[in-house]
């Protein structure tokens, strides 16, 4: 049965992989036997992805080449790939997946480096890499972000309390990740590593198609003109002093792709009045558009479009403040497909596609 307003369902277990749907989010659940089978395969990989991502990726690929991946996971990933390519369904929730048996707590004044010291198994990272390879969505990393890691943490860092970054313990407004950056992910994947279910913390999802319905043709025209800027977030500015404001950019491209961070993206100083009015209409359209909520629990993987939708963090109620501060989602950025990856090849390390060295 479903939980009202959460976008979450507990479907019957078994081999049927037909998803239960609530609007534009598909949900799949694995039973405990399937979860154990996936864990056993992920546990084969021994390379540390934070020290040797290239060989880690190859080792994960061997799981596919040697036909070791359980059939249910293969079928779900194939279904997701088809949903995205053929049906325009760009958000999927996979429930009851394996994570590391030991989930350490990190120093909240230096969580990234503390993770390197304390995390000695990589089940979560292997799961995300395998999901990326099976859905054909190659991963993206930035030289200036978390030491170039392909796996990131949505984990509170005291330095960034009350900021609009993934390292805050507070709410986040509707946005795309890395809005100000020239190279942006097509998809985000969030794996629940430690989530206290009594704390009502949701990831809000706002599909671009629903936003578009609230925009007049005139506003759509002006949103497709480069009259807007987005300041870089605090983490980006700390890692690269040259990143202050984006170049002037459009907000709307393709059919319903949005480049926007609420409260941050604004009009350029020389923007015409029509462009400013279009931005105001966008805010109204977002307010009126239908929104989904997903509670990412431990072992849940929520993967969704970064640019063809907007997302937020909505904190409804906190029962355990300490647990809320230590909530941990493991996160990846990815491209829609290999073609999208190659479109940004000029930004990449020549021996590691997807690793952004120039911004």
C-alpha positions in Angstrom: 0.0 0.0 0.0 1.1 3.6 -0.6 2.0 6.2 1.9 0.0 9.4 1.1 2.0 12.2 -0.3 5.3 10.4 -0.1 5.5 8.9 -3.6 6.5 5.6 -2.0 4.9 2.2 -2.3 5.5 -1.2 -0.9 4.6 -3.5 -3.8 4.2 -7.3 -3.5 7.5 -9.1 -3.5 8.3 -11.7 -6.1 9.6 -11.7 -9.7 7.1 -9.4 -11.2 9.0 -6.2 -12.1 6.1 -4.1 -13.4 6.5 -0.8 -11.5 3.8 0.9 -9.4 3.5 4.4 -10.7 2.6 7.7 -9.1 2.8 10.3 -11.8 6.3 10.4 -13.3 8.1 8.3 -10.7 8.4 4.5 -11.1 9.1 2.4 -8.1 10.6 -1.1 -7.9 11.2 -3.2 -4.8 13.6 -6.1 -4.2 12.9 -8.8 -1.7 15.4 -9.9 0.9 16.7 -12.9 -1.1 17.2 -10.7 -4.1 18.9 -8.1 -2.0 21.3 -10.7 -0.6 22.1 -12.0 -4.1 23.0 -8.5 -5.2 25.2 -7.9 -2.2 27.1 -11.1 -2.8 28.0 -10.0 -6.3 28.9 -6.4 -5.3 31.1 -7.8 -2.6 33.4 -9.4 -5.3 34.8 -6.0 -6.2 37.8 -5.1 -4.1 39.3 -2.0 -5.7 39.0 1.3 -3.7 37.2 3.8 -6.1 38.6 6.8 -4.2 42.2 5.6 -5.0 41.8 3.9 -8.4 38.6 4.7 -10.1 39.7 3.4 -13.5 40.4 -0.1 -12.3 37.3 0.0 -10.0 35.2 0.7 -13.0 36.8 -2.1 -15.0 36.2 -4.5 -12.1 32.5 -3.6 -11.9 32.3 -4.1 -15.7 33.6 -7.6 -15.3 30.6 -8.5 -13.2 28.5 -7.7 -16.3 30.8 -9.4 -18.8 31.1 -12.6 -16.7 27.2 -12.7 -16.3 27.4 -12.5 -12.5 24.7 -9.8 -12.0 21.4 -11.2 -10.7 18.6 -11.4 -13.3 16.2 -9.2 -11.4 18.6 -6.3 -11.2 19.5 -6.7 -14.9 15.7 -6.6 -15.8 15.0 -3.6 -13.6 17.9 -1.6 -15.1 16.8 -2.6 -18.6 13.3 -1.4 -17.8 14.6 1.9 -16.5 16.7 2.4 -19.6 13.7 1.9 -21.8 11.5 4.1 -19.6 13.9 7.0 -20.0 14.5 6.5 -23.7 11.0 5.6 -24.9 8.5 6.9 -22.4 10.0 10.1 -20.9 9.8 8.7 -17.4 12.9 10.2 -15.8 12.6 9.3 -12.1 12.9 5.9 -10.6 12.9 4.7 -7.0 14.5 1.3 -6.2 13.8 0.0 -2.7 15.6 -2.5 -0.4 19.0 -2.6 -2.1 22.2 -3.7 -0.3 24.6 -1.2 1.3 27.8 -1.6 3.3 27.5 -3.7 6.4 29.4 -1.1 8.4 28.2 2.5 7.9 30.6 4.8 9.8 29.9 8.2 11.1 32.2 11.0 9.9 33.7 14.0 11.5 31.3 16.8 10.6 34.1 19.3 10.4 35.9 17.2 7.8 33.6 14.5 6.5 35.2 13.9 3.1 38.7 13.1 4.5 37.2 11.2 7.4 35.4 9.0 4.9 38.7 8.1 3.3 40.0 7.0 6.7 36.9 5.1 8.0 35.1 3.6 4.9 36.9 0.4 4.0 34.2 -1.4 2.0 32.5 -0.1 -1.1 29.2 -1.9 -1.6 27.3 1.4 -2.1 29.8 2.7 -4.6 29.8 -0.6 -6.5 26.0 -0.6 -6.6 25.9 3.0 -8.0 28.6 2.2 -10.6 26.9 -1.0 -11.7 23.6 0.9 -12.0 25.3 3.5 -14.1 26.8 0.9 -16.5 23.6 -1.1 -16.8 21.4 2.0 -17.5 24.0 3.4 -20.0 24.5 6.6 -18.0 28.2 7.2 -17.6 29.4 8.9 -14.4 30.6 12.5 -14.1 33.2 14.0 -11.7 34.9 17.3 -11.2 38.6 17.9 -10.4 37.6 20.7 -8.1 34.9 18.8 -6.3 35.7 16.4 -3.4 39.2 15.7 -4.7 37.9 14.5 -8.1 35.8 11.7 -6.6 33.0 10.1 -8.7 31.1 9.3 -5.5 29.8 12.2 -3.3 28.2 12.5 0.0 25.0 14.3 0.9 26.2 14.7 4.5 26.2 17.7 6.8 29.4 19.6 7.1 29.3 22.2 9.9 31.2 24.7 7.8 28.2 24.8 5.4 25.3 24.9 7.8 22.4 26.9 6.5 23.8 27.1 3.0 22.3 26.0 -0.3 24.7 23.1 -0.9 24.6 19.3 -0.5 26.6 19.7 2.6 24.0 21.6 4.6 21.8 20.0 7.3 18.9 22.3 6.3 16.4 22.5 3.5 17.2 23.1 -0.2 15.1 25.1 -2.6 14.1 23.7 -6.0 17.1 23.5 -8.3 19.4 21.6 -10.6 22.7 20.5 -9.2 25.7 22.5 -10.5 23.4 25.1 -12.1 26.2 27.6 -12.5 28.6 25.2 -14.1 29.1 24.6 -17.9 29.2 20.8 -17.5 26.1 19.6 -15.7 24.7 16.1 -15.0 21.7 14.7 -16.8 20.9 12.4 -13.9 21.5 12.3 -10.2 21.4 9.1 -8.1 21.0 9.1 -4.4 21.5 6.0 -2.3 20.3 6.0 1.3 23.2 4.9 3.5 21.9 6.1 6.9 18.3 7.6 7.0 16.2 7.8 10.2 12.7 7.0 9.0 11.0 8.8 11.8 12.6 12.1 10.6 10.3 13.3 7.8 12.9 14.5 5.3 11.8 14.3 1.7 13.4 14.9 -1.7 10.9 16.9 -3.7 10.6 16.2 -7.5 9.2 18.7 -10.0 9.1 17.4 -13.6 10.1 19.9 -16.3 7.0 18.9 -18.4 4.7 20.1 -15.5 6.6 23.4 -15.3 6.3 24.0 -19.0 2.5 23.7 -18.9 2.4 26.8 -16.8 4.5 29.0 -19.1 3.1 31.1 -21.9 4.8 30.9 -25.3 6.1 34.4 -24.9 7.8 33.5 -21.6 9.2 30.3 -23.1 10.7 32.4 -25.8 12.5 34.7 -23.4 13.6 31.9 -21.1 15.4 30.5 -24.1 17.5 33.7 -24.5 20.8 34.2 -22.6 19.7 36.9 -20.2 20.2 35.0 -16.8 23.0 34.3 -14.4 23.5 31.9 -11.5 26.0 32.6 -8.7 28.2 29.6 -7.8 27.5 27.9 -4.5 29.7 28.2 -1.4 31.4 24.8 -1.9 32.3 25.7 -5.5 33.7 29.1 -4.6 35.8 27.5 -1.8 37.3 25.0 -4.2 37.8 27.5 -7.1 38.2 31.2 -6.3 37.5 32.0 -9.9 33.9 30.7 -9.7 31.8 33.6 -8.6 29.0 34.0 -11.2 28.1 31.9 -14.2 28.3 33.3 -17.7 25.0 34.6 -19.0 22.9 31.6 -19.8 19.4 30.5 -20.9 17.0 28.9 -18.5 14.9 26.8 -20.9 16.4 24.6 -23.6 15.3 21.5 -25.5 11.7 20.6 -24.9 11.6 21.0 -21.1 15.2 21.2 -19.8 15.6 23.9 -17.1 18.8 25.5 -15.8 17.6 27.1 -12.6 18.2 27.4 -8.9 15.4 29.0 -7.0 16.5 32.2 -5.0 19.9 32.1 -6.8 19.3 32.2 -10.6 18.4 35.8 -11.5 18.3 38.1 -14.5 21.5 39.7 -15.9 21.9 43.5 -15.3 21.2 44.2 -18.9 18.3 41.9 -19.3 15.2 43.4 -21.0 12.0 43.7 -19.1 10.4 40.8 -21.1 13.1 38.5 -19.8 12.5 39.6 -16.2 8.8 39.1 -16.6 9.4 35.6 -18.0 11.5 34.8 -14.9 8.6 35.9 -12.6 6.2 33.7 -14.6 8.5 30.8 -14.2 8.4 31.2 -10.4 4.6 31.2 -10.6 4.5 28.1 -12.8 6.8 26.3 -10.4 4.5 27.2 -7.5 1.4 25.9 -9.3 3.0 22.7 -10.8 2.3 19.3 -9.4 5.1 18.1 -7.1 6.2 14.7 -5.9 7.8 13.8 -2.6 10.1 10.8 -2.0 11.4 9.7 1.4 14.7 8.1 0.7 15.2 5.4 3.4 18.3 3.3 4.1 18.8 1.0 1.1 16.7 3.1 -1.3 18.1 4.4 -4.6 16.4 7.4 -6.1 17.6 8.2 -9.6 16.1 11.1 -11.5 16.7 13.7 -14.1 18.8 16.7 -13.0 18.1 19.0 -15.9 14.7 17.8 -17.1 13.4 18.3 -13.6 14.0 20.3 -10.5 14.4 18.8 -7.0 14.6 20.1 -3.4 15.0 18.9 0.2 11.9 19.4 2.3 12.2 18.9 6.1 8.7 18.4 7.5 9.5 17.1 11.0 12.7 16.1 12.8 12.3 13.7 15.8 16.0 12.9 16.2 18.2 15.9 15.5 21.4 14.0 15.8 20.2 11.4 13.3 19.1 14.2 10.9 22.6 15.8 11.1 24.2 12.4 10.4 21.8 11.5 7.6 23.9 10.2 4.7 23.1 9.7 1.0 25.8 8.5 -1.4 25.5 10.4 -4.7 26.6 10.2 -8.3 26.3 12.6 -11.3 25.8 11.0 -14.7 25.2 11.8 -18.3 22.1 10.6 -20.2 24.1 8.4 -22.5 27.5 8.1 -24.3 26.5 10.7 -26.8 25.8 13.3 -24.1 29.2 12.4 -22.5 31.1 13.0 -25.8 29.4 16.4 -26.2 31.6 17.6 -23.3 34.9 15.8 -24.3 36.8 19.1 -24.5 36.4 19.5 -20.7 37.6 16.0 -19.8 40.9 14.4 -18.8 42.0 12.7 -22.1 42.4 9.2 -20.4 39.3 9.4 -18.3 36.1 10.5 -20.0 33.7 12.1 -17.6 36.4 13.6 -15.4 36.1 17.4 -15.8 39.4 19.1 -15.5 38.4 22.4 -17.1 35.5 24.6 -16.0 
